[in-house]
Amino acid sequence: MSNDPASLQKIRVLVAKPGLDGHDRGAKVIARALRDAGFEVIYTGLHQTPDMIVNAAVEEDVQVIGLSILSGAHNALVPEIIEGLKKEGLNDALLIVGGIIPDEDIPHLKTQGVSMVFTPGASLQAVVDYIRENAPARG
């Protein structure tokens, strides 16, 4: 890594729990792992609407948005969040999804604009590495 100040900036990651899913242990584990890896992490808490997530992403000026979804509502919530991000001009933010996502739904989510889907069993290091390799640089 160079000593260029721009390269030393921490990657800003928003971790969000959209919808009515009340289980956030996994999101908290991911948030802590990302923080421990040197990222700047903003965790929104439970029961976030798509608009709340989009607003938080804009206000916090994040490079990465990680959605944790266990409720099965990913096919409804993710496109709504993507639409909101586009309306706000956050087209370059890296969008990742983790949780209980059936394999057959993953290709559709990726065509919508999700960069990567992490399902149960994915290692924390795999998530960290993916973000490091794919987060957009600060402009």
N, C-alpha and C positions, 0 to 999 in steps of 0.2 A: 504494500500500500504506500502511496506517495505521501509526501508531507504537504501537498497542496491542500489548503483549508477546505476547498469544496469537497475533496474526497474524504475528509475527516468528519463531515456532517453526518449525524445519526440519521438512519432511515426512520421515518415517522410512519407508524402502523396503527390503524384504527381496528380494534377487535370489537365486533358487534354481535349481539344476539337478537336477530329480528323475530318478530311474531310473538306468539303466546307461549313458546317453549320456556319452561321454568327451570331448566337444568343448565347451570353454567360452570360446572366444575371443569369440564374440558376446556372451555374458553379461558378460564382463569389459569389453567396449567399452560396453555399456549401463550397467554399474555406474559406470564412469568418467564417462560423459556425464551421468548423473544427479547424481553428486557435483559435477561441474563446474558444474552448473546450480543448485547450492545445496541439494540434498537430502542427508539423512543416509542413507548406504547401508550395508547389511549384506549381504555376499556369503557364502553358505554353502559354496561350493565344489562339487566334483563328487560324484556318486553319492549324493544325498540321498534317503532314504525319505520317503514322505508324512508319517509321524510325526515325523521329524526336522525337516521344513519347518514343520509345525504348531507343534511345540515352540519352534522358533526364532522364529516369528512372535509367539507368546505372550510368550516371555522378552524379546524385543527391543521389545515394545509398538509394533509397526509399524502404519502406516495403509494401506500398500500392499504387496502381495505380487506380485512379478513372477516368473513361471516361464518358464524357457528350455528348450524341448523340441525336440530335433532327431531323436529316436529313433523317432518314430511311435507312442509309447506314451501319447500325450495322452488318448485316450479311456478308458484304464484308470487313469492316475495322477491326472488332474485331478479326477474325481469323488471319489476317495479323499481327496485333499487338502481338497476342499470339505467333505466329511462331517466330517473332523477339525476343520476351522475352526469349523464349526457346533457341534460337541460342546464346543468350548472357548469358545463365546460370541463368536467373532470374526465376527459376521454383518455388521458394517459395514466391514470391511477391503475395500479396492478390490483385486480380483484381476484381473491381466492376464497374458496368455500371449503369448510370442513364439517364433518358430521355424518349423519346417517343418510347417505345419498345412494339410492340404488344404481348399480352399474349402468343400467339402461337409460338413466336420466343424465349421465355425465356428458355424453356428446352434445345433447341439446343445450345444456348449460354453457358449454364451451362455445357453441355457435352464437349464443346470446352475448358473450363477452367475458365469461369467466375464464381466467387464465389457467387455473389449476384447481382440482378438487381433491381434497385429502379425506380419505375414509378411515374408519377405525383401523388401527394397526399401523398407520403411518407414523414414522418416528418423528420426534420433535426436531431432530437434526435435519431431517429431510425438509421440513417446513422452513427452518432457518436458512438452509442452503438455497432452497428455491427462491426465497425472498432476496437473499444477497445477490443471487445471479440474475434476477429478473426485475427488481424494483427500478422504476425510472429514475434517472439522475435528476438532481435539482438543476433547474435552468436558470 
